[in-house]
């Protein structure tokens, strides 16, 4: 017997969710129905696709191979069907990402689309939370500062952030430093208590661990920039935020590494988002605007 599309779609939902319960919820089916469909598919293929565990299921080798073969075609077909269903009634895109990047670059780049009928709802947050919301359909498009590695999510690299260690000229010794030692008396400003951006800069540029704690913590890079411009101290910032102030002489780079740290941002959509879906239209425009 040739497996039906319905059986393969059920199998893929269970494979991605890791449980029969999760697959049933995703499809709007009862658990007994999903269990019966899986057994029918396994009988048709004459091989087990999942090992049943105390909590959830684990795909067998055959199950992983089947998922690799059917995921893209099923997602493409579902996307086309969703386009037909959603296009006439909804042009609202729920977009999530880092607050500073969305407000500084992304939203201005989409301003003209609002006059063409696009409706946009922006949500700020961290990658894991935003990707959870993408998976549960409360967001349509996510800008993630880490590479998404989730089943059912399509991720495309689209922007490389580069970083600079900056302060006002008051804190500069006149020449860029290749060591953190001259910086020991300059207060550090970070967007989180763990100072992840500054720690990475110390590690990659100075080849040493950051042993200090931040003197000021502001949970928004635009606030960090404002404090640095006011002369509160130094910070590591993405150049899209501070390059104008560097050019104007309001800020100076305290270090000049040959290869500054960079971080790639990704555009993430659900794998079954079709080519005519409003989220895909917005994603494609961002890809045209911001070239890696």
Residue frames relative to the residue before (quaternion, step in Angstrom):
aa qw qx qy qz dx dy dz
X 1.0000 0.0000 0.0000 0.0000 0.00 0.00 0.00
X 0.3641 -0.7176 0.5503 0.2230 3.58 -0.92 0.92
X 0.4621 -0.6982 0.4624 0.2919 3.63 -0.72 1.01
X 0.4167 -0.7038 0.5177 0.2512 3.56 -1.00 0.83
X 0.6469 -0.5071 0.3998 0.4056 3.56 -1.30 0.35
X 0.6141 0.5604 -0.3486 0.4328 3.59 1.03 -0.74
X 0.6669 0.4908 -0.3057 0.4700 3.59 0.93 -0.88
X 0.6712 0.4965 -0.3042 0.4588 3.59 0.94 -0.84
X 0.6320 0.5187 -0.3347 0.4685 3.58 1.04 -0.72
X 0.6370 0.5109 -0.3234 0.4780 3.60 1.02 -0.77
X 0.6340 0.5294 -0.3242 0.4611 3.57 0.94 -0.89
X 0.6839 0.4948 -0.2986 0.4452 3.61 0.84 -0.94
X 0.6302 0.5309 -0.3365 0.4558 3.60 1.01 -0.74
X 0.6651 0.4818 -0.3015 0.4843 3.60 0.97 -0.84
X 0.6287 0.5409 -0.3326 0.4489 3.60 0.97 -0.83
X 0.7110 0.4592 -0.2624 0.4633 3.59 0.89 -0.91
X 0.7210 0.4375 -0.2591 0.4707 3.59 0.96 -0.75
X 0.4017 -0.7413 0.4567 0.2838 3.59 1.17 -0.47
X 0.7806 0.1994 -0.1505 0.5730 3.57 1.22 0.21
X 0.5698 -0.5743 0.4588 0.3673 3.54 -1.24 0.47
X 0.6182 0.5481 -0.3420 0.4478 3.58 1.04 -0.76
X 0.6794 0.4913 -0.2922 0.4601 3.57 0.89 -0.95
X 0.6484 0.5112 -0.3187 0.4656 3.57 0.99 -0.80
X 0.6444 0.5249 -0.3208 0.4543 3.57 0.99 -0.85
X 0.6565 0.5082 -0.3116 0.4622 3.58 0.96 -0.87
X 0.6498 0.5279 -0.3155 0.4467 3.57 0.98 -0.85
X 0.7530 0.3983 -0.2025 0.4830 3.57 0.99 -0.85
X 0.4152 -0.7088 0.4702 0.3226 3.57 1.22 -0.33
X 0.5113 0.6204 -0.4217 0.4194 3.58 1.15 0.71
X 0.5432 -0.5833 0.4726 0.3759 3.55 -1.27 0.21
X 0.6217 -0.5522 0.3991 0.3864 3.59 -1.19 0.48
X 0.6472 0.5057 -0.3528 0.4482 3.66 0.86 -0.74
X 0.6289 0.5338 -0.3402 0.4514 3.59 1.03 -0.73
X 0.6622 0.4954 -0.3030 0.4735 3.57 0.94 -0.90
X 0.6378 0.5259 -0.3264 0.4583 3.59 0.95 -0.84
X 0.6598 0.5029 -0.3065 0.4666 3.59 0.93 -0.88
X 0.6609 0.5087 -0.3116 0.4553 3.59 0.93 -0.86
X 0.6385 0.5165 -0.3301 0.4654 3.60 1.00 -0.75
X 0.6544 0.5050 -0.3130 0.4678 3.57 0.95 -0.85
X 0.6322 0.5285 -0.3276 0.4623 3.58 1.04 -0.77
X 0.6625 0.4987 -0.3014 0.4707 3.57 0.98 -0.85
X 0.6553 0.5062 -0.3146 0.4640 3.59 0.93 -0.86
X 0.6333 0.5169 -0.3276 0.4737 3.59 1.05 -0.73
X 0.6622 0.5166 -0.3077 0.4472 3.57 0.95 -0.87
X 0.7321 0.4024 -0.2227 0.5025 3.56 1.05 -0.80
X 0.3218 -0.7826 0.4693 0.2524 3.56 1.34 -0.27
X 0.6987 0.3716 -0.3024 0.5313 3.56 0.93 0.91
X 0.4919 -0.6499 0.4782 0.3270 3.62 -1.07 0.62
X 0.2681 -0.7792 0.5510 0.1317 3.55 -1.02 0.85
X 0.7849 0.1562 -0.0837 0.5938 3.57 1.24 -0.45
X 0.2948 -0.6632 0.6474 0.2327 3.50 -1.34 0.48
X 0.3394 -0.7435 0.5390 0.2035 3.58 -0.78 1.02
X 0.1509 -0.7953 0.5854 0.0442 3.57 -0.78 1.09
X 0.6846 -0.4478 0.3529 0.4543 3.56 -1.29 0.10
X 0.7754 0.0954 -0.0516 0.6221 3.56 1.10 -0.73
X 0.8420 0.0636 -0.0863 0.5288 3.56 -0.38 1.22
X 0.4250 -0.6629 0.5468 0.2845 3.51 -1.33 -0.39
X 0.2219 -0.7474 0.6096 0.1432 3.55 -1.28 0.45
X 0.4239 -0.7259 0.4692 0.2707 3.61 -0.66 1.02
X 0.4148 -0.6586 0.5647 0.2742 3.53 -1.13 0.67
X 0.7045 -0.4176 0.3310 0.4687 3.56 -1.27 -0.01
X 0.6453 0.5114 -0.3136 0.4729 3.56 1.03 -0.80
X 0.6348 0.5344 -0.3271 0.4522 3.57 1.06 -0.74
X 0.6579 0.4959 -0.3107 0.4740 3.60 0.95 -0.85
X 0.6504 0.5170 -0.3186 0.4563 3.57 0.98 -0.82
X 0.6501 0.5055 -0.3202 0.4682 3.58 0.96 -0.83
X 0.6360 0.5314 -0.3325 0.4501 3.59 0.96 -0.82
X 0.6482 0.5156 -0.3232 0.4577 3.59 0.95 -0.82
X 0.6981 0.4878 -0.2781 0.4442 3.58 0.99 -0.79
X 0.7886 0.3630 -0.1837 0.4611 3.60 0.91 -0.82
X 0.5108 0.6940 -0.4217 0.2821 3.63 1.13 -0.48
X 0.7172 0.4590 -0.2794 0.4437 3.59 0.66 -1.04
X 0.6760 0.4792 -0.3284 0.4534 3.66 0.79 -0.80
X 0.6684 0.4883 -0.3144 0.4648 3.60 0.94 -0.82
X 0.6416 0.5157 -0.3302 0.4619 3.60 0.98 -0.81
X 0.6502 0.5159 -0.3226 0.4551 3.58 0.95 -0.83
X 0.6638 0.4968 -0.3036 0.4693 3.58 0.94 -0.89
X 0.6615 0.4962 -0.3131 0.4670 3.59 0.91 -0.88
X 0.6315 0.5424 -0.3351 0.4413 3.56 1.04 -0.76
X 0.6481 0.5075 -0.3209 0.4685 3.58 0.97 -0.81
X 0.6571 0.5033 -0.3140 0.4651 3.57 1.00 -0.80
X 0.6470 0.5138 -0.3208 0.4631 3.59 1.01 -0.80
X 0.6005 0.5608 -0.3597 0.4422 3.58 1.03 -0.75
X 0.6777 0.4989 -0.2988 0.4501 3.56 0.87 -0.97
X 0.6910 0.4857 -0.2779 0.4576 3.57 1.03 -0.80
X 0.7841 0.4001 -0.1851 0.4369 3.57 0.89 -0.96
X 0.5686 0.6599 -0.3906 0.2977 3.57 0.99 -0.75
X 0.7154 0.4555 -0.3055 0.4328 3.66 0.79 -0.83
X 0.7811 0.3928 -0.1808 0.4504 3.60 1.05 -0.61
X 0.8194 0.1884 -0.0783 0.5356 3.61 1.11 -0.41
X 0.0296 0.7725 -0.6338 0.0269 3.54 -0.86 1.05
X 0.4448 0.6805 -0.4581 0.3595 3.58 1.20 0.49
X 0.1275 -0.7822 0.6081 0.0456 3.56 -0.84 1.03
X 0.2200 -0.7550 0.6081 0.1087 3.54 -0.85 1.05
X 0.0712 -0.8356 0.5414 -0.0592 3.52 -0.34 1.38
X 0.0746 -0.8036 0.5898 0.0263 3.57 -0.89 0.94
X 0.2559 0.7715 -0.5588 0.1644 3.57 -1.14 0.59
X 0.7055 -0.4100 0.3322 0.4730 3.60 -1.28 -0.14
X 0.5522 -0.6621 0.3914 0.3219 3.58 -0.83 0.99
X 0.6853 0.4966 -0.3081 0.4347 3.60 0.82 -0.93
X 0.6827 0.4849 -0.2960 0.4595 3.60 0.91 -0.88
X 0.6358 0.5229 -0.3288 0.4629 3.58 0.98 -0.82
X 0.7375 0.4431 -0.2503 0.4439 3.57 0.75 -1.04
X 0.7105 0.4735 -0.2687 0.4459 3.58 0.98 -0.80
X 0.8345 0.2079 -0.0736 0.5049 3.59 0.85 -0.93
X 0.7383 0.4725 -0.2696 0.3986 3.58 0.68 -1.08
X 0.7058 0.4668 -0.2967 0.4427 3.60 0.67 -1.01
X 0.6411 0.4975 -0.3567 0.4630 3.67 0.89 -0.67
X 0.6597 0.5218 -0.3200 0.4360 3.60 1.01 -0.73
X 0.7124 0.4264 -0.2482 0.4991 3.60 1.22 -0.41
X 0.3765 0.7738 -0.4612 0.2165 3.58 1.26 -0.08
X 0.6733 0.5142 -0.3152 0.4276 3.61 0.87 -0.88
X 0.6175 0.5769 -0.3520 0.4024 3.60 1.10 -0.60
X 0.5636 0.6099 -0.3971 0.3907 3.60 1.14 -0.49
X 0.6511 0.5096 -0.3189 0.4633 3.58 1.03 -0.73
X 0.6675 0.4890 -0.2948 0.4780 3.59 1.23 -0.41
X 0.6989 -0.4992 0.2647 0.4386 3.59 1.23 0.20
X 0.4809 0.6571 -0.4545 0.3610 3.59 1.22 -0.05
X 0.1166 -0.7419 0.6540 0.0908 3.54 -1.10 0.79
X 0.1029 -0.8199 0.5628 -0.0191 3.54 -0.80 1.09
X 0.0666 -0.7608 0.6446 0.0347 3.54 -1.09 0.83
X 0.1777 -0.8181 0.5434 0.0630 3.58 -0.57 1.17
X 0.0749 -0.7715 0.6316 0.0144 3.54 -1.08 0.86
X 0.2603 -0.7648 0.5716 0.1437 3.57 -0.91 0.94
X 0.2988 0.7648 -0.5423 0.1780 3.58 -1.10 0.56
X 0.5980 -0.5417 0.4574 0.3737 3.51 -1.42 -0.11
X 0.7017 -0.5246 0.2719 0.3981 3.60 -1.11 0.65
X 0.6893 0.4910 -0.3177 0.4277 3.63 0.70 -0.96
X 0.6655 0.4971 -0.3069 0.4646 3.58 0.91 -0.88
X 0.6722 0.5002 -0.3020 0.4547 3.57 0.92 -0.88
X 0.6633 0.4932 -0.3101 0.4698 3.59 0.99 -0.80
X 0.5771 0.5469 -0.3757 0.4761 3.61 1.13 -0.54
X 0.6864 0.4759 -0.2816 0.4723 3.57 0.93 -0.87
X 0.5864 0.5382 -0.3710 0.4783 3.58 1.15 -0.50
X 0.6697 0.5119 -0.2974 0.4483 3.57 0.93 -0.91
X 0.7518 0.3774 -0.2316 0.4886 3.60 0.98 -0.74
X 0.5622 -0.6734 0.3390 0.3399 3.57 1.32 0.49
X 0.5006 0.6263 -0.4709 0.3678 3.63 1.08 0.40
X 0.7219 0.2240 -0.2147 0.6186 3.58 1.34 -0.05
X 0.3427 -0.7511 0.5326 0.1866 3.57 -1.17 0.63
X 0.7923 0.0872 0.0110 0.6038 3.56 1.14 -0.70
X 0.0650 -0.8108 0.5816 -0.0081 3.56 -0.84 1.01
X 0.2300 -0.7069 0.6499 0.1583 3.53 -1.13 0.79
X 0.0688 -0.8303 0.5523 -0.0295 3.54 -0.45 1.27
X 0.3592 -0.7388 0.5347 0.1982 3.56 -0.96 0.91
X 0.6958 0.3125 -0.2692 0.5879 3.58 1.32 0.13
X 0.5640 -0.6120 0.4279 0.3526 3.59 -1.12 0.61
X 0.3554 -0.7401 0.5229 0.2294 3.63 -0.58 1.06
X 0.0288 -0.7834 0.6208 -0.0076 3.57 -0.90 0.95
X 0.3803 0.7157 -0.4820 0.3328 3.55 0.64 1.16
X 0.5228 -0.6073 0.4958 0.3348 3.52 -1.12 0.69
X 0.8052 0.2849 -0.2137 0.4742 3.54 -1.03 0.79
X 0.6620 0.4494 -0.3063 0.5158 3.60 1.29 0.17
X 0.1912 -0.7563 0.6166 0.1060 3.56 -0.96 0.93
X 0.0686 -0.8163 0.5735 -0.0053 3.60 -0.67 1.10
X 0.0788 -0.7912 0.6064 0.0044 3.55 -0.97 0.95
X 0.3834 -0.7114 0.5283 0.2604 3.64 -0.74 0.93
X 0.0234 0.8487 -0.5275 0.0284 3.60 -0.87 0.83
X 0.8133 0.1100 -0.0726 0.5667 3.65 1.12 -0.23
X 0.2081 -0.7625 0.6018 0.1143 3.55 -0.97 0.91
X 0.2442 -0.7468 0.6049 0.1295 3.55 -0.67 1.15
X 0.0840 -0.7456 0.6550 0.0892 3.58 -1.04 0.77
X 0.2915 -0.7947 0.5225 0.1028 3.55 -1.09 0.74
X 0.1081 -0.7805 0.6142 0.0432 3.54 -1.20 0.69
X 0.3681 -0.6849 0.5861 0.2279 3.55 -1.18 0.72
X 0.0432 0.8481 -0.5163 0.1107 3.57 -0.32 1.26
X 0.0594 0.7460 -0.6628 0.0256 3.51 -1.39 0.45
X 0.6086 -0.5067 0.4230 0.4404 3.58 -1.25 -0.01
X 0.6698 -0.5111 0.3434 0.4149 3.63 -1.17 0.43
X 0.5298 0.6479 -0.3986 0.3751 3.59 1.17 -0.53
X 0.7405 0.4129 -0.2181 0.4834 3.58 1.04 -0.81
X 0.5770 0.6236 -0.3692 0.3767 3.60 1.22 -0.16
X 0.3816 -0.7133 0.5436 0.2238 3.56 -1.10 0.77
X 0.6427 -0.5464 0.3167 0.4337 3.57 1.27 0.02
X 0.7798 0.1474 -0.0919 0.6015 3.57 1.09 -0.63
X 0.5536 -0.6118 0.4382 0.3567 3.60 -1.03 0.72
X 0.3276 -0.7520 0.5440 0.1768 3.54 -1.08 0.76
X 0.2735 -0.7407 0.5882 0.1746 3.55 -1.21 0.58
X 0.7042 0.3712 -0.2340 0.5582 3.56 1.31 0.24
X 0.4858 -0.6718 0.4637 0.3125 3.61 -1.06 0.59
X 0.4605 0.7227 -0.4336 0.2786 3.59 1.21 -0.30
X 0.6932 0.4621 -0.3116 0.4570 3.68 0.81 -0.80
X 0.6555 0.5325 -0.3027 0.4418 3.59 1.25 -0.30
X 0.4336 0.7648 -0.4265 0.2127 3.58 1.27 -0.24
X 0.7327 0.4106 -0.2453 0.4841 3.62 1.11 -0.56
X 0.5621 0.5773 -0.3977 0.4389 3.59 1.29 0.13
X 0.4437 -0.6824 0.5001 0.2955 3.65 -0.74 0.95
X 0.2881 -0.7518 0.5714 0.1590 3.55 -1.11 0.75
X 0.1695 -0.7778 0.6021 0.0621 3.54 -1.03 0.91
X 0.0133 -0.8174 0.5734 -0.0541 3.59 -0.73 1.08
X 0.4796 -0.6698 0.4806 0.3006 3.56 -1.26 0.38
X 0.7710 0.1626 -0.1235 0.6032 3.61 1.29 -0.14
X 0.6601 -0.5410 0.3483 0.3877 3.54 -1.16 0.62
X 0.6924 0.4774 -0.2800 0.4629 3.59 1.02 -0.78
X 0.2714 -0.8058 0.4848 0.2051 3.61 1.31 -0.18
X 0.0462 0.8664 -0.4971 0.0048 3.63 0.84 0.89
X 0.6550 0.5073 -0.3340 0.4496 3.62 0.95 -0.77
X 0.6670 0.4878 -0.3041 0.4741 3.58 0.93 -0.88
X 0.6314 0.5315 -0.3391 0.4515 3.60 0.96 -0.81
X 0.6615 0.4956 -0.3175 0.4648 3.57 0.91 -0.84
X 0.6355 0.5274 -0.3348 0.4538 3.60 0.99 -0.79
X 0.6400 0.5193 -0.3224 0.4656 3.59 0.91 -0.89
X 0.6898 0.4972 -0.2830 0.4438 3.57 0.91 -0.94
X 0.7653 0.3951 -0.2140 0.4610 3.59 0.81 -0.98
X 0.7377 0.3956 -0.2342 0.4944 3.61 1.02 -0.71
X 0.7854 0.3107 -0.1582 0.5115 3.57 0.85 -0.95
X 0.3273 -0.7802 0.4739 0.2441 3.57 1.34 -0.15
X 0.6425 0.4562 -0.3428 0.5115 3.55 0.96 0.91
X 0.5427 -0.6095 0.4676 0.3396 3.57 -1.26 0.35
X 0.4354 -0.6389 0.5594 0.2988 3.52 -1.19 0.60
X 0.1325 -0.8242 0.5490 0.0414 3.57 -0.60 1.12
X 0.6077 0.5478 -0.3472 0.4583 3.58 1.29 0.01
X 0.3609 -0.6682 0.5880 0.2785 3.53 -1.32 0.24
X 0.5895 -0.5812 0.4194 0.3726 3.55 -1.16 0.51
X 0.4105 -0.7052 0.5248 0.2425 3.57 -1.09 0.73
X 0.7746 0.0919 -0.0564 0.6232 3.56 1.22 -0.53
X 0.0984 -0.7825 0.6139 0.0345 3.56 -0.93 0.97
X 0.0131 0.7782 -0.6245 0.0649 3.57 -0.78 1.14
X 0.3251 -0.8040 0.4611 0.1877 3.66 -0.44 1.13
X 0.6764 0.3650 -0.3135 0.5576 3.59 0.95 0.89
X 0.4518 -0.7189 0.4519 0.2733 3.59 -0.68 1.04
X 0.5860 0.5521 -0.3858 0.4506 3.59 1.13 -0.41
X 0.6306 0.5059 -0.3253 0.4906 3.59 1.13 -0.62
X 0.6047 0.5397 -0.3456 0.4729 3.57 1.08 -0.73
X 0.6510 0.5170 -0.3092 0.4618 3.58 0.92 -0.92
X 0.6561 0.5161 -0.3208 0.4474 3.59 0.88 -0.89
X 0.6594 0.5014 -0.3093 0.4671 3.59 0.99 -0.83
X 0.6425 0.5150 -0.3260 0.4644 3.58 1.00 -0.80
X 0.6548 0.5061 -0.3147 0.4649 3.62 0.91 -0.87
X 0.6614 0.5071 -0.3011 0.4634 3.58 1.09 -0.70
X 0.5655 -0.6384 0.3690 0.3695 3.58 1.28 -0.08
X 0.3848 0.7606 -0.4593 0.2501 3.58 1.26 0.24
X 0.7562 -0.2899 0.2173 0.5449 3.60 1.12 -0.50
X 0.6126 -0.5470 0.4350 0.3693 3.55 -1.27 -0.52
X 0.0242 0.7789 -0.6266 -0.0091 3.52 -1.27 0.40
X 0.4037 -0.6425 0.5800 0.2963 3.52 -1.40 0.17
X 0.0027 0.8240 -0.5617 0.0750 3.55 -0.63 1.19
X 0.5356 -0.5754 0.4813 0.3877 3.59 -1.15 0.43
X 0.5468 -0.6645 0.3976 0.3184 3.55 -0.91 0.89
X 0.5752 0.5839 -0.4089 0.4013 3.64 1.06 -0.46
X 0.6607 0.4961 -0.3085 0.4714 3.59 1.18 -0.46
X 0.8274 0.2997 -0.1128 0.4614 3.57 0.89 -0.89
X 0.4677 0.7140 -0.4482 0.2657 3.64 1.16 -0.23
X 0.6241 0.5367 -0.3496 0.4474 3.61 1.01 -0.67
X 0.6806 0.4809 -0.2819 0.4755 3.56 1.01 -0.84
X 0.5985 0.5310 -0.3543 0.4841 3.57 1.17 -0.54
X 0.6675 0.5062 -0.3042 0.4535 3.58 0.91 -0.90
X 0.6972 0.4667 -0.2678 0.4737 3.58 1.08 -0.73
X 0.5100 -0.6663 0.4123 0.3550 3.59 1.25 -0.19
X 0.4381 0.6874 -0.4685 0.3407 3.58 1.25 0.13
X 0.7695 0.1670 -0.0867 0.6103 3.57 1.16 -0.68
X 0.1702 -0.7485 0.6281 0.1277 3.54 -1.30 0.40
X 0.4556 -0.6438 0.5360 0.3011 3.55 -1.24 0.51
X 0.3269 -0.7695 0.5204 0.1737 3.57 -0.72 1.08
X 0.7669 0.1675 -0.1087 0.6099 3.58 1.27 -0.31
X 0.1611 -0.7921 0.5846 0.0703 3.57 -1.14 0.64
X 0.0358 -0.8397 0.5419 0.0060 3.60 0.44 1.18
X 0.5766 -0.5912 0.4405 0.3521 3.54 -1.16 0.63
X 0.7742 0.1214 -0.0548 0.6187 3.56 1.07 -0.82
X 0.2106 -0.7977 0.5503 0.1280 3.61 -0.12 1.21
X 0.5871 -0.5690 0.4251 0.3885 3.60 -1.10 0.55
X 0.0286 -0.7865 0.6161 0.0329 3.55 -1.13 0.63
X 0.1377 -0.7697 0.6186 0.0770 3.51 -1.27 0.45
X 0.3247 -0.7615 0.5321 0.1774 3.57 -0.83 1.00
X 0.2438 -0.7416 0.6098 0.1367 3.54 -0.99 0.92
X 0.2240 -0.7864 0.5697 0.0831 3.56 -1.10 0.81
X 0.3035 -0.6929 0.6206 0.2064 3.51 -1.25 0.63
X 0.0710 -0.8196 0.5685 -0.0095 3.57 -0.66 1.12
X 0.0130 0.7554 -0.6548 0.0221 3.52 -1.06 0.94
X 0.5879 -0.5203 0.4445 0.4313 3.55 -1.25 0.16
X 0.5939 -0.6201 0.3818 0.3422 3.57 -1.01 0.80
X 0.7191 0.4335 -0.2592 0.4772 3.60 1.09 -0.59
X 0.3953 0.6880 -0.5046 0.3402 3.58 1.19 0.44
X 0.3430 -0.7986 0.4646 0.1694 3.56 -0.48 1.21
X 0.6959 -0.5201 0.3167 0.3807 3.57 -1.28 0.35
X 0.7345 0.3895 -0.2368 0.5028 3.61 1.14 -0.47
X 0.4071 0.7063 -0.4749 0.3313 3.58 1.27 0.12
X 0.5795 -0.6070 0.4028 0.3653 3.65 -0.96 0.74
X 0.6223 0.5398 -0.3507 0.4454 3.61 1.04 -0.68
X 0.6418 0.5087 -0.3197 0.4766 3.59 1.06 -0.72
X 0.6184 0.5417 -0.3405 0.4563 3.58 1.03 -0.78
X 0.6698 0.4787 -0.2960 0.4844 3.59 0.94 -0.90
X 0.6320 0.5315 -0.3357 0.4532 3.59 0.94 -0.84
X 0.6827 0.4952 -0.2964 0.4482 3.58 0.86 -0.94
X 0.6326 0.5114 -0.3428 0.4700 3.59 1.04 -0.68
X 0.6488 0.5049 -0.3278 0.4655 3.60 0.95 -0.78
X 0.6296 0.5244 -0.3366 0.4640 3.58 1.04 -0.72
X 0.6563 0.4910 -0.3197 0.4753 3.60 1.01 -0.70
X 0.6860 0.5023 -0.2848 0.4427 3.57 1.02 -0.79
X 0.7889 0.2183 -0.0879 0.5676 3.57 0.92 -0.98
X 0.1031 -0.8127 0.5734 0.0116 3.54 -0.39 1.24
X 0.4520 -0.6819 0.5005 0.2833 3.57 -0.86 0.99
